[in-house]
């Protein structure tokens, strides 16, 4: 009889845990409503799917859990009060779409080719400070040197060292140089699992559409908006990509993730249109097959 009650208790505990969402990362003040009070949360705390969460200004929160065998991921980067149930409803099923693996592969590619991509657009930039250089020239060269050093460390997977270099580059940078540095910082934070921090940095420092990394920025930022369950914002920023500059494999990714975004806000006609475009580019690729799976369900 004792074994029976122990087994029942274990099963009940497992069911309860399955309905909990963990706060896996936060900055600033994140609180949960309990009665008439607000209780501050820290990383590692759990909330149930009916909780009400408040995120204060300049704060952010990232949640993760499993409900009904689906991995749930969502993040909050804007000040406000949120019902967890609504965020869970909009974020469910992303693991089934192949989206997370696709995003990871894209970031891996961007990381491994960062320096070569930059040099192909800008040329090899000198970083030697000459005796007759002006203060502005010395400042630019310091910014450039630290940025290049950071990119090289990023390619090697030395993320902490790369971020140190990027911070030094920022300290010397003028405003127009900062979006490029923040872009590489966003990649860095993504690589160490801080997707919400990556999104906040990217969102708050958008580049001009003439920058060599603009399309990569848009694709990454749009993907992270999808990850955070902010589908309208994903659609908005993905609409600004310069499609004529994309190679076919990136166009396919664009149509696929845009299709997911439209589907999540129940705009089925737009979702079908984008999924069809993705399939037409290469129906045998992983992305093409995933898009076809969605079409078969619509």
GIFENBEL-V958798 format. One record per residue. N is the residue number from 0. RES is the residue in three letters. NEAR is the number of other C-alpha atoms within 12 Angstrom. Layout:
n: <N N>
res: <RES RES>
near: <NEAR NEAR>
This chain:
n: <0 1 2 3 4 5 6 7 8 9 10 11 12 13 14 15 16 17 18 19 20 21 22 23 24 25 26 27 28 29 30 31 32 33 34 35 36 37 38 39 40 41 42 43 44 45 46 47 48 49 50 51 52 53 54 55 56 57 58 59 60 61 62 63 64 65 66 67 68 69 70 71 72 73 74 75 76 77 78 79 80 81 82 83 84 85 86 87 88 89 90 91 92 93 94 95 96 97 98 99 100 101 102 103 104 105 106 107 108 109 110 111 112 113 114 115 116 117 118 119 120 121 122 123 124 125 126 127 128 129 130 131 132 133 134 135 136 137 138 139 140 141 142 143 144 145 146 147 148 149 150 151 152 153 154 155 156 157 158 159 160 161 162 163 164 165 166 167 168 169 170 171 172 173 174 175 176 177 178 179 180 181 182 183 184 185 186 187 188 189 190 191 192 193 194 195 196 197 198 199 200 201 202 203 204 205 206 207 208 209 210 211 212 213 214 215 216 217 218 219 220 221 222 223 224 225 226 227 228 229 230 231 232 233 234 235 236 237 238 239 240 241 242 243 244 245 246 247 248 249 250 251 252 253 254 255 256 257 258 259 260 261 262 263 264 265 266 267 268 269 270 271 272 273 274 275 276 277 278 279 280 281 282 283 284 285 286 287 288 289 290 291 292 293 294 295 296 297>
res: <UNK UNK UNK UNK UNK UNK UNK UNK UNK UNK UNK UNK UNK UNK UNK UNK UNK UNK UNK UNK UNK UNK UNK UNK UNK UNK UNK UNK UNK UNK UNK UNK UNK UNK UNK UNK UNK UNK UNK UNK UNK UNK UNK UNK UNK UNK UNK UNK UNK UNK UNK UNK UNK UNK UNK UNK UNK UNK UNK UNK UNK UNK UNK UNK UNK UNK UNK UNK UNK UNK UNK UNK UNK UNK UNK UNK UNK UNK UNK UNK UNK UNK UNK UNK UNK UNK UNK UNK UNK UNK UNK UNK UNK UNK UNK UNK UNK UNK UNK UNK UNK UNK UNK UNK UNK UNK UNK UNK UNK UNK UNK UNK UNK UNK UNK UNK UNK UNK UNK UNK UNK UNK UNK UNK UNK UNK UNK UNK UNK UNK UNK UNK UNK UNK UNK UNK UNK UNK UNK UNK UNK UNK UNK UNK UNK UNK UNK UNK UNK UNK UNK UNK UNK UNK UNK UNK UNK UNK UNK UNK UNK UNK UNK UNK UNK UNK UNK UNK UNK UNK UNK UNK UNK UNK UNK UNK UNK UNK UNK UNK UNK UNK UNK UNK UNK UNK UNK UNK UNK UNK UNK UNK UNK UNK UNK UNK UNK UNK UNK UNK UNK UNK UNK UNK UNK UNK UNK UNK UNK UNK UNK UNK UNK UNK UNK UNK UNK UNK UNK UNK UNK UNK UNK UNK UNK UNK UNK UNK UNK UNK UNK UNK UNK UNK UNK UNK UNK UNK UNK UNK UNK UNK UNK UNK UNK UNK UNK UNK UNK UNK UNK UNK UNK UNK UNK UNK UNK UNK UNK UNK UNK UNK UNK UNK UNK UNK UNK UNK UNK UNK UNK UNK UNK UNK UNK UNK UNK UNK UNK UNK UNK UNK UNK UNK UNK UNK UNK UNK UNK UNK UNK UNK UNK UNK UNK UNK UNK UNK>
near: <7 8 9 10 11 12 13 14 14 14 14 14 14 15 17 20 20 24 28 29 35 32 33 28 32 30 28 23 27 38 33 32 23 17 9 8 12 19 20 23 30 23 23 18 24 29 35 30 29 21 27 27 38 30 31 24 17 20 24 38 45 43 41 39 34 28 27 17 15 21 28 38 39 41 43 43 39 28 20 21 22 27 23 37 23 20 33 36 23 29 37 30 28 34 23 20 32 26 32 26 20 32 35 23 21 29 35 23 22 32 36 23 22 32 28 19 20 27 17 14 15 15 12 15 22 19 20 18 20 14 9 10 15 12 14 15 21 21 25 30 26 31 35 35 28 32 41 32 31 38 42 28 27 37 28 21 22 21 29 20 23 34 34 24 32 40 25 26 34 31 21 27 28 20 18 18 26 31 31 39 42 39 45 48 42 41 48 43 31 36 33 24 20 29 42 42 38 38 45 33 33 38 27 19 26 32 29 19 19 16 23 25 36 30 32 44 41 39 42 45 49 40 46 49 39 45 48 40 38 34 32 26 26 34 36 21 33 36 24 26 31 24 22 11 17 21 15 21 26 32 31 34 42 46 41 50 49 44 45 51 42 33 35 30 24 17 20 21 17 25 31 30 25 34 40 30 29 37 33 23 27 25 21 16 20 24 40 35 25 34 41 30 23 30 26 13 13 20>
